[in-house]
Amino acid sequence: MRWEEEEGALIARLSFTSYSDAFVFVQKMVKHAEEVQHHPSLCWDYTELQILLTTKDQENTISQLDRDFAAWIDRVYPI
């Protein structure tokens, strides 16, 4: 998957075949976010999901936490 760097954040746009598929993916991502204590910002519209990863307590910069979370998403996103 391609991640774009914009204004101190990693951004990805994901597409799903259905609303429920997107919901299942968001549930997996929420569980992972709680486990690693790093929470992305999400914009979800039906089958389209935009994910924004930035480290807020480091003045909204891209940290290793963001890169690790992006790598996790790349592994679990059903391409």
C-alpha positions in Angstrom: 0.0 0.0 0.0 1.2 3.5 -0.6 1.4 5.8 2.3 1.7 9.6 1.7 3.5 11.9 4.0 1.6 15.2 4.5 2.2 17.8 7.1 3.8 15.5 9.7 1.5 12.6 9.1 1.3 9.3 7.2 -1.9 9.0 5.3 -3.5 6.1 3.5 -6.8 5.7 1.7 -8.3 2.2 1.7 -11.3 0.8 -0.2 -13.5 -2.1 0.8 -16.1 -4.0 -1.1 -18.8 -3.4 1.5 -19.6 -1.3 4.6 -19.4 -4.3 6.8 -16.0 -5.3 5.4 -14.8 -1.8 6.3 -16.3 -2.1 9.8 -14.5 -5.4 10.4 -11.2 -3.8 9.5 -11.8 -0.8 11.7 -12.6 -3.2 14.6 -9.3 -5.0 14.1 -7.5 -1.6 13.9 -9.1 -0.4 17.1 -8.0 -3.5 18.9 -4.5 -3.1 17.7 -4.5 0.6 18.6 -5.5 -0.2 22.1 -2.8 -2.9 22.4 0.0 -0.6 21.2 -1.5 2.6 22.8 -1.2 4.5 19.5 -4.4 5.8 18.0 -4.8 6.9 14.4 -7.3 9.4 13.2 -10.0 8.0 10.9 -12.3 9.4 8.3 -14.8 6.6 7.2 -17.4 7.0 4.5 -19.2 3.8 3.6 -16.5 1.7 1.8 -13.8 4.3 1.9 -11.4 4.7 4.9 -8.8 7.4 5.3 -6.2 6.7 8.0 -3.9 9.5 9.4 -1.0 8.5 11.6 0.9 11.1 13.5 2.5 11.2 17.0 0.5 13.9 18.8 2.8 14.0 21.9 5.8 14.7 19.6 4.2 17.8 18.1 2.4 16.0 15.3 5.4 14.4 13.7 5.9 11.0 12.1 7.6 8.7 14.6 8.6 5.0 14.6 5.2 4.3 16.3 3.5 5.6 13.1 5.7 3.6 10.8 5.2 0.5 12.9 1.4 1.0 12.8 1.5 1.6 9.0 3.4 -1.6 8.6 0.8 -3.5 10.6 -2.0 -2.1 8.5 -0.1 -3.1 5.3 0.1 -6.7 6.7 -3.6 -7.0 7.6 -5.3 -4.9 4.9 -7.0 -7.3 2.5 -5.5 -6.2 -0.8 
